[in-house]
Amino acid sequence: MAHVLAGIDGSLAALVTPFRDGGVDTTALARLCVRQIACGTAGLVVCGSTGEASTLTGPERLRVLRSVVEATARRVPVIAGCTATATARAVALALEAKQAGADALLCAAPPYAKPTQDGIVAHIRAVAHAADLPVVLYDVPGRVGVAIADATIARLFEQESIVALKDATADLARPPRLRALCGDTFLQLSGDDATQAAYRAMGGQGCISVTANVVPALSALLHRAWDNGDLAEFNRIRDGLDPLHRALFAESNPIPLKAALAELGLCTDTVRLPLTRAMPATAERLRHVLATVMPIETAAVPRPRYRLVG
């Protein structure tokens, strides 16, 4: 099946949802999208856990989806989260995302319900069948309470529209196992920033990244260095990003991330309850790390190319 994610690799950003004055700040959201594309990000993931999807009202979610689709103007794929405890709700979210113009879906096992592997298969197949969009499986047992087994992933891949995995388990031996089960066309993306470089070296094709919100150019360059076989550059960027990865997960995501983006003037640090703003120690740690990494990020941003005419 030819699909919009076929052949994609590199850094995809799991976008925050900026808030201002109690609502979604679509102006800041559009700026974030444009910045990501200019820096070489391969795709954008919206309405996921980083985007605080569980706190969005229905109209707010639709506003986020439409804003991102409009800002990207089909330059990169837009992948919409549709995780929900009830299958009927997940299907409704998927259909809404399709109507808003999303290119693909990100679907985890239902949180809180703790279904069996058969239940996970039935849930995700129902979403995929209803929406008829490419589906990225999301294995994130730390958030939903149940893992998706390798054999279950292989079963799901039998359905034509289920094309990829976001793997947040940090199981670095998994890419070759899944390649043996699913073949080379199954797209494997890390969902863990701290281990994304190792995941790539083990056969993954990229990362759906939190860190890319802050340093999109360096995140893209990390994967480009791997593609180009430049291991010295790959290792240099990997090591340089490690303090930022750790600082961004000093508290529950996206608390530190929004503090970092606020420090950069890209959006407010507002998160919605039950999340609360970053603790002072976390904010200070982020300022220290950003002072080191942002000059390197700025130097890595691609420069516009101008063509002389006349």
C-alpha positions as CSV (number, residue, x, y, z in Angstrom):
1,M,0.0,0.0,0.0
2,A,1.4,3.4,-1.0
3,H,0.8,5.8,1.9
4,V,1.9,9.3,3.0
5,L,4.4,7.8,5.6
6,A,6.1,5.5,3.1
7,G,9.8,6.1,3.1
8,I,9.7,8.7,5.8
9,D,12.6,8.8,8.3
10,G,14.3,11.2,10.7
11,S,12.8,13.5,13.3
12,L,9.1,14.0,13.7
13,A,8.0,16.4,16.4
14,A,5.3,15.6,19.0
15,L,3.9,19.1,19.2
16,V,2.8,20.9,22.3
17,T,-0.6,22.7,22.4
18,P,0.1,26.3,23.4
19,F,-2.4,27.9,25.7
20,R,-3.0,31.6,26.4
21,D,-5.8,33.3,28.3
22,G,-7.6,30.0,29.1
23,G,-7.7,28.8,25.4
24,V,-5.6,27.4,22.6
25,D,-3.1,29.8,21.2
26,T,-3.4,29.0,17.5
27,T,-1.0,31.9,16.6
28,A,1.8,30.3,18.6
29,L,0.9,26.9,17.3
30,A,1.2,28.0,13.7
31,R,4.6,29.6,14.5
32,L,5.8,26.3,16.0
33,C,4.7,24.4,12.8
34,V,6.5,26.8,10.5
35,R,9.6,26.6,12.6
36,Q,9.6,22.9,12.6
37,I,9.3,22.7,8.8
38,A,12.0,25.3,8.2
39,C,14.4,23.2,10.4
40,G,13.9,19.9,8.5
41,T,11.3,18.1,10.7
42,A,9.9,15.2,8.7
43,G,6.4,15.2,10.2
44,L,4.2,16.6,13.0
45,V,2.2,14.7,15.6
46,V,-0.6,16.6,17.2
47,C,-3.2,15.9,20.0
48,G,-1.0,13.4,21.7
49,S,0.2,13.3,25.3
50,T,2.8,16.0,24.6
51,G,-0.1,18.1,23.3
52,E,-2.2,17.5,26.4
53,A,-4.9,16.0,24.3
54,S,-6.8,14.7,27.3
55,T,-7.5,18.2,28.5
56,L,-8.8,19.6,25.2
57,T,-12.5,20.1,24.6
58,G,-13.9,18.8,21.3
59,P,-13.9,22.3,19.7
60,E,-10.4,22.9,20.9
61,R,-9.1,19.7,19.5
62,L,-10.7,20.5,16.1
63,R,-9.1,24.0,16.2
64,V,-5.7,22.5,16.9
65,L,-6.0,20.0,14.0
66,R,-7.2,22.6,11.5
67,S,-4.5,25.1,12.6
68,V,-1.7,22.6,12.1
69,V,-3.1,21.3,8.8
70,E,-3.3,24.9,7.5
71,A,0.1,25.9,8.8
72,T,1.9,22.9,7.3
73,A,0.1,23.3,3.9
74,R,0.9,19.6,3.1
75,R,4.6,20.1,3.3
76,V,5.0,17.4,5.9
77,P,2.5,14.7,7.1
78,V,0.3,15.6,10.0
79,I,-0.3,12.7,12.4
80,A,-3.3,13.0,14.8
81,G,-3.5,11.2,18.1
82,C,-6.8,9.3,18.6
83,T,-6.1,7.5,21.8
84,A,-9.2,6.9,24.0
85,T,-10.4,4.3,26.6
86,A,-13.6,3.5,24.7
87,T,-13.2,2.2,21.2
88,A,-16.3,4.2,20.0
89,R,-14.6,7.4,21.2
90,A,-11.3,6.5,19.5
91,V,-13.2,5.9,16.3
92,A,-14.9,9.3,16.6
93,L,-11.6,11.0,17.2
94,A,-10.1,9.3,14.2
95,L,-13.0,10.4,11.9
96,E,-12.8,13.9,13.2
97,A,-9.1,14.0,12.5
98,K,-9.7,12.8,8.9
99,Q,-12.3,15.4,8.4
100,A,-9.9,18.1,9.6
101,G,-7.3,17.0,7.1
102,A,-4.9,14.9,9.1
103,D,-2.7,12.6,7.0
104,A,-2.4,9.7,9.5
105,L,-3.4,8.6,13.0
106,L,-1.5,7.7,16.1
107,C,-3.3,5.1,18.2
108,A,-2.3,3.6,21.5
109,A,-3.8,0.7,23.4
110,P,-6.8,2.0,25.4
111,P,-5.6,3.6,28.7
112,Y,-7.0,2.6,32.0
113,A,-9.0,-0.3,30.6
114,K,-6.0,-2.7,30.5
115,P,-7.4,-4.9,27.6
116,T,-6.0,-8.2,26.5
117,Q,-3.9,-8.5,23.4
118,D,-7.0,-9.6,21.5
119,G,-8.8,-6.5,22.8
120,I,-5.9,-4.3,21.6
121,V,-6.1,-5.8,18.2
122,A,-9.9,-5.4,18.0
123,H,-9.7,-1.8,19.2
124,I,-7.0,-0.6,16.8
125,R,-8.5,-2.5,13.8
126,A,-11.8,-0.8,14.5
127,V,-10.1,2.6,14.4
128,A,-8.1,1.8,11.2
129,H,-11.1,0.4,9.4
130,A,-13.4,3.3,10.2
131,A,-11.0,6.1,9.3
132,D,-9.2,4.6,6.3
133,L,-6.0,6.5,7.0
134,P,-2.5,5.2,7.7
135,V,-2.2,4.2,11.4
136,V,0.9,4.5,13.6
137,L,0.7,2.1,16.6
138,Y,1.8,3.7,19.8
139,D,3.3,1.3,22.4
140,V,3.6,3.3,25.6
141,P,2.9,1.0,28.6
142,G,4.1,3.6,31.1
143,R,1.1,5.8,30.2
144,V,-1.7,3.4,29.2
145,G,-0.9,0.5,31.6
146,V,-0.5,-2.3,29.0
147,A,2.1,-3.1,26.5
148,I,1.6,-4.2,22.9
149,A,3.4,-7.5,22.3
150,D,5.6,-8.1,19.3
151,A,3.2,-10.8,18.1
152,T,0.3,-8.4,18.4
153,I,2.1,-5.8,16.3
154,A,2.7,-8.4,13.6
155,R,-1.0,-9.3,13.7
156,L,-2.0,-5.7,13.3
157,F,0.5,-5.1,10.5
158,E,-1.5,-7.6,8.5
159,Q,-4.1,-4.9,8.1
160,E,-3.0,-2.8,5.1
161,S,-3.5,0.6,6.8
162,I,-1.5,-0.1,9.9
163,V,2.0,0.9,8.8
164,A,4.2,2.0,11.6
165,L,5.1,1.9,15.3
166,K,6.0,4.6,17.8
167,D,7.9,2.6,20.4
168,A,8.2,4.3,23.8
169,T,9.4,1.1,25.6
170,A,13.1,1.9,25.1
171,D,13.6,-1.8,24.2
172,L,16.6,-1.4,21.9
173,A,16.6,-5.0,20.8
174,R,13.1,-4.6,19.4
175,P,13.8,-3.2,15.9
176,P,15.5,-6.3,14.5
177,R,12.9,-8.5,16.2
178,L,10.0,-6.6,14.5
179,R,11.8,-6.4,11.2
180,A,12.0,-10.2,11.2
181,L,8.3,-10.4,11.9
182,C,7.0,-7.5,9.7
183,G,9.7,-6.9,7.1
184,D,11.5,-3.8,6.0
185,T,8.3,-1.8,5.0
186,F,7.1,-1.6,8.6
187,L,8.2,1.9,9.8
188,Q,9.7,1.8,13.3
189,L,10.0,5.1,15.1
190,S,11.4,5.7,18.6
191,G,9.2,7.3,21.2
192,D,12.0,7.8,23.7
193,D,14.3,10.8,23.0
194,A,17.1,9.6,25.3
195,T,17.6,6.4,23.4
196,Q,16.6,7.5,19.9
197,A,20.2,7.4,18.6
198,A,20.7,3.8,19.8
199,Y,17.2,2.9,18.4
200,R,18.3,4.2,15.0
201,A,21.5,2.3,15.1
202,M,19.5,-0.9,15.9
203,G,17.4,-0.4,12.7
204,G,14.7,2.1,13.6
205,Q,14.0,4.8,11.0
206,G,13.5,7.8,13.2
207,C,11.9,9.3,16.3
208,I,8.7,11.0,17.3
209,S,10.4,13.5,19.5
210,V,9.6,15.7,22.4
211,T,13.1,17.4,22.3
212,A,12.5,18.4,18.7
213,N,10.1,21.1,19.9
214,V,13.1,22.9,21.4
215,V,15.9,22.0,18.9
216,P,14.3,20.9,15.6
217,A,17.4,21.6,13.5
218,L,19.7,19.5,15.7
219,S,17.1,16.7,15.9
220,A,16.8,16.6,12.1
221,L,20.6,16.7,11.7
222,L,21.1,13.8,14.1
223,H,19.2,11.5,11.7
224,R,20.6,13.1,8.6
225,A,24.1,12.3,10.0
226,W,23.1,8.7,10.4
227,D,21.7,8.6,6.8
228,N,24.9,10.0,5.5
229,G,27.1,7.6,7.4
230,D,28.7,10.4,9.3
231,L,29.2,8.7,12.6
232,A,31.4,11.4,14.1
233,E,28.7,14.0,13.6
234,F,26.0,11.6,14.7
235,N,27.8,10.9,18.0
236,R,28.6,14.6,18.5
237,I,24.9,15.6,18.2
238,R,23.8,12.6,20.3
239,D,26.1,13.6,23.2
240,G,25.3,17.3,22.9
241,L,21.6,16.6,23.2
242,D,21.7,14.3,26.2
243,P,21.6,17.0,28.9
244,L,18.6,18.5,27.2
245,H,16.8,15.2,26.9
246,R,17.3,14.6,30.6
247,A,16.2,18.1,31.6
248,L,13.0,17.9,29.5
249,F,12.0,14.8,31.4
250,A,12.9,16.0,34.9
251,E,9.1,16.3,35.5
252,S,6.1,14.8,33.7
253,N,6.1,15.8,30.0
254,P,5.2,18.4,28.8
255,I,5.8,20.4,31.9
256,P,9.6,21.1,31.4
257,L,9.0,21.3,27.7
258,K,6.6,24.2,28.0
259,A,9.0,25.9,30.5
260,A,11.7,25.6,27.9
261,L,9.6,27.0,25.1
262,A,8.5,29.9,27.3
263,E,12.1,30.6,28.0
264,L,12.7,30.8,24.2
265,G,9.6,33.1,23.8
266,L,7.8,30.5,21.6
267,C,4.7,30.0,23.8
268,T,3.6,30.4,27.4
269,D,4.5,27.8,30.0
270,T,0.8,27.2,30.8
271,V,-0.2,23.6,31.3
272,R,-3.7,22.4,32.3
273,L,-4.5,20.5,35.5
274,P,-3.7,18.0,36.7
275,L,-0.3,19.2,35.4
276,T,1.2,22.2,37.0
277,R,4.0,24.6,36.0
278,A,7.6,23.5,36.3
279,M,9.3,23.8,39.7
280,P,11.9,26.6,40.1
281,A,14.7,24.1,40.2
282,T,13.6,22.5,36.9
283,A,13.2,25.9,35.2
284,E,16.7,26.9,36.4
285,R,18.2,23.6,35.1
286,L,16.5,24.2,31.7
287,R,17.9,27.8,31.5
288,H,21.4,26.4,32.1
289,V,21.1,23.7,29.4
290,L,19.5,26.0,26.9
291,A,22.3,28.5,27.3
292,T,24.6,25.8,26.0
293,V,22.5,24.1,23.4
294,M,20.6,27.0,21.7
295,P,23.7,28.7,20.1
296,I,24.4,25.3,18.5
297,E,20.8,24.9,17.4
298,T,20.8,28.4,15.9
299,A,23.9,27.6,13.9
300,A,22.3,24.4,12.6
301,V,19.1,26.0,11.3
302,P,19.1,25.8,7.4
303,R,19.6,29.1,5.8
304,P,17.2,30.2,3.1
305,R,18.5,29.9,-0.5
306,Y,18.0,32.8,-2.8
307,R,18.1,32.6,-6.5
308,L,19.4,35.6,-8.5
309,V,17.2,36.7,-11.4
310,G,17.8,39.0,-14.3
